[in-house]
């Protein structure tokens, strides 16, 4: 039981990231009916995509990531496509963290240190760059404590906000914005980068644990936390819900409570930023043979450049990243699993259903939702 809980927590942590803070805004804008629909449908789709990736891991010898699996089963073009998509998603995610970090620091520390969001973002970037240069060993020492931040922030806000929830604050439906939640909610629910780590944990501990069960339970727990947090924030702030979730709560809960919650949120963002930045730095070094100094400069410098030239709309950024992840990475995963089922290197501990109706349905949701969110 202990190893099962550890395995689930290993996967839940990476899923619950910056995306959860954007969900209340898109649900408040589109209405509770579209929001609930996206929660249910995308949770179903993401559970299957996570299971697909889990089966790919189990069918393949050695330790790989999505780019590696694309190369093994789809060849050189698969690796190239997966690499560019991955870099786009990672850069977009890092940009989202820079935007959110500045906003959160203004909410939490602005009354004491009256810096602008841009100045706070520059400070956050400088500290983050130091840790990225030092590498994984130093990041790992800070990661555990920082990971506590996001869960503490969610439960703190939920505890103080629950009595202030009002039914009349839930909008039912706003037709012009009904497709807005797709990319943001998908971005918030995906966590397939953690699946190889969970598979390795189960193997290393020689546990009699079902990876499929861990994936399903972890995804559902993460989705439930996202739903509860979203419902409470929207129930309190209604049409005043802001893109970062916290700023709109100040007038209802007071500066101290919201400020402390936002500060915990900064710790959580820092944890995710460091892990993803270090991952990208190493991907540039090993997969593209880029020198370490240049890899660090690209990893931190590109998102910062995009931020400074005006890409500062948090919801727009994670929405676009979610759309690309759904349309490109989701479909890529389906293509890889199809090949892996035919030419896998070992017999997996579980096999995910792969019927045509299921694949057509998932593909329709991924591509249709992405196109609707992008153009409608």
N, C-alpha and C positions, 0 to 999 in steps of 0.2 A: 504493500500500500504506500509506503514511504517513497519508493522509487517512482511509483505512478504519479504521486503528487508532485514530485520534483520534475518529472518529465513534462507534466501539464504546465507547471509554472514556467519551465524553460521556453515553452512555446507561447504562453499567454503574454509574457513580458514584451517580446518584440512586436506582437500584434497591437497592443495598446500603446500607441505612439501619438504623434502630433495630430493624426487624423481625427481622433476622438474630440478634439477641441473645435474642429470645424463643423462637426455634425449638427449641433444645435442650430447654427445659423441657417444651414440649407433646409433643415426641416421647418424652421420658423418661416422661411421665405416661401416654401412650396406648399406647406400645410401638412397636417398630421396624417392624412390619408395617403398621399404619395410617399411620405417618409416611412410609414409603417409597411407599405408595399415593398419599397426598396430594401428595408431591413430584412423582411422575410425572404424575398426572392434572392437577394444577393448573399445572404447567409447560406442558403441552400447551394448556390453556385460555388461560393468560396469553399464550403466544406468539401465539395467534390473536387475542386481544383487542388486543394491541399492533399486530398487522398490520392489524386493522380500523381502529384509530385512525390508523395511518400512511396507509392508503388514503383515509380521510376528509380528512386534511391535504392529500394530493396532488390530491384532487378539488375542492378549494376554493381560490379566489383569496384572497390576503392571508394575514396571520398571525393566527391565532385560538387559543383554548384550548377546552376541552370546553364551557364555558358559551356561548361564541360560536358554536360549531358547533351546539349545541342550539337556539339562537335562529334560526340560518339555516335549518335543516332541519325543526325541529319547532315553531317559532313561539314566542309569548310564554310559553305554559305550559311548553314545554321549557326555556326560559331560567330560569324561576322554579324549576322542579323541580331543574334542574342546579345552580343557585346555592345552594339550601338544602342539597342533598346535599354539594356541595363545601365549604361552610362547616362542616358537621358533621364531615366527614372531616379538614379542616385543623385544626379546634379539637381533635379527638380526637388527631390526630398530635402537635400541640404539647404537649398534656397528657402523652402518652406520653414525649416527650423530657424534660419536666420531672421526671417520676418517675425515669426512667433516669439522668438527670444526677446527681441527689442520691444514688442508690444507688452509681453508679460513683465519685463523689467520696469517699464513705465508704470504699470498698474501696481506692482509690488513695492518699488523703491522710489517712484517719481516724487512723492511728497517729501522725501528726505533728501534725495539727490536729484534735483530737477533737470536731468538730462533728457534729450530728445530720444525717440525710438531709434533713430539712425545712429546716434552716439552710443547708445546701449548695444546695438547690433555690432558696431565696430569693436567695442570692448569684448563682447562675447566671442567674436571671431578671433581676436588676438589670443585670448585664453585657449580657445579650442585649437588653434594652430599649434600652440605650444605642446599640447597633449598629443596631437597627431604626429608631430615631429618626434616626440619621445617614443611613440609606438604602443603596441598592444599591451606590453607589460605594465606600463603606468596606467593605461586606460582601465585595465582589468581591476586594479586596486580601487579605483573610484567608482566603477560601474555598479557594484552591488548597492552601495549607499544611494547612488543617484537613481537607481531603478525604483527605490522605495518612494521617491518623490511623486511619481505620477499616480500611484495608487492612493497615497496619502492625500493628494490634491483632490482626487475624485470623491473619496469618502468624506473629506472635510466639507467640501461644497455641498455634497448630498445631505450631510447631517444638518447643516445650518439652513439649507435652502428648502428642504422638504416641507416644513410648516408654511412656507410662503407660496407654495404651488397653488395656482388658481385654474380651474377648468376653463374659464373664459379666455385664458391666455393662449389656448391651443387653437391656431387657425386650422380650418378644415381643408381647404383646397385653394390654391392660387394657380390657375391654368398657365399663365405665362412662365411660371417658374417650376412647373411640375417635373421637368427633367433635370433640374439643377442638382439634386442630391446624388445622382448616379455615381459620378466620378469620385466625389468626396467620400461617400459611404464605402465604395469599393476600396479606395485607398486606405480607409480606416480598418477594414476587416482582413486584408491580406497579410499573411505572415509566413510565406513559404520559405523565406531565407532561414527560418529557424528549424525547419523539418530535418535537414541533414544533421544538425546538432543533436536533435532529439533521437534520431536513429542511431547516431554514434553513442549517445548516452546509454540507450537500451542495450546495445551490443557490448559496450565496455563494462557495464555493471552486471552483465549476464542475467538480466531480469526477464522473467516470464511475463512480459508486458506486451500488449497488442499496440503496435504503432498506430493502427487505424483507430483504435479506441481513444488513444491520447489525442490524435488529431481532431476527432469529432468533439470530444469533451472540451479541449482547449479552445477551439473555434467558437463553440456555443457559449462558453463562459465569457470570452472576449466580446462577442456580439451582445450578450446580455448586459455586460457592464457599459458598453457603448449606448445601448438603448436606454438604460436607466439614467445615465448621466445626461443624455440628450433630452429625455422627457422632463427631468427635473429642471434643467436650465431653461428650456422653452416654457415650462409651466410657471416659472418665476418671472422671466423677463419678456416673454411673448414677442411682440413686434420690435421690442427694443434689444433683442438678442444681437450681439456683435459677432464679428467674424472669429474673434479669439475666445468667445464664450464668457470670459471673465469680466471684461470692461462693462458690459451691459448689466452685470449683477450688482455693481457698486451701489446704485441708488436704492436697491432693495435690501441688500445684506450689510452694507457699510464697507468702508475702505479697509478696515483692519482684517476682517475675515476674508474678503476677496483678495486683498493684497497678499496675505499669507498663503492662500491657495495658489495664487499666481506664482509666488516664489517657489513653492514646491513644484509647480509646473515647469519652471525654469530648470530645476534639477533634472527632471525627467527628460526634457528636451536636450539638455547637455549630454545625458547618457546616450540617447539615440544618435545624436549628432556625432559623438566621438566614435561610436561603433561603426556607423555607416561611412564616415570620413576615412577611418582607418581601413575599412574594407575596400573602398574605392582607391585609396592610395596604393594598396597592395595589388589590386587588380591592374592598375596602370603599370606598376613595376614589373609584375610577373607575366601578364598576358600581352602587354604592348611594349615591353622592354624599355620603359621610360625611366630615366635616372630618378632616384628618390627625391632629390630636391625639387626637380621639375614636377614630379607626381604630387608632392605636397602643395606646390604652388597652384597647379591645375585644380586639385581637389577643393581647396579653400578659396582660391582666387576667382574661379569662374562663377560660383554662386554669389560671391560678394560683388563681383562686377555687375552681374545681372540685377542684384539688389540696388546698387548705386545708380544704375541707369534707369531705374523706374519700375522694375518688376517687384511690386510690394503688396499685391493683393493676395492674401493668404489663400482664400477660397479658390480663386482662379488658378493658382499654382497647383494646389493639391488636386483640384478637379481635373486639370489637364494631365497631371501625372497619373491619376487614377484611370483616366480614359486610355492612356497609352498602355498602362499595365494590364488593363482589361482586354483591350483589342489585340495588343501585340504579345505580351507575355502569356496571357491566358490561352490564346490560340496556339502559341508556340509550345506550350505545355501539352496541349491535346495532341499535336503532331508528334512530339517526342514520345509520349506514352504509346501511341499507335505503333510506332516503330519498336519500342521497347518490348511490347507484348509479343512481337514477332521475332525479335532478335536479342532478347535480354540475355545477360550473362549468367544469371542464376534464377532459381525458382523463388519467388517472393513469399513472404509470410502471409500476405493477403493479396487479393486481386479485386480491383474496383470494377463495378459494372461499366461496360463500355458500349452499350447498345446505341444504334443509330438515333432513335428518338431522343435519348438522353443527350448525346453529343450535339444533335441539331438544336435542341432546346438551349443548352448552355451557350453554344455558338451564337444563337439568335440574341440571347440576353447580352452577351459580351459585345458583339458588333452593333446590334441595334441600339442598345443603351448608350454606347460610346458615340455613335453617330448622332443620336437624338440630343444628347447632352452637348455635343460640339456645335451643332448647327441650328437647333430649335430653341 
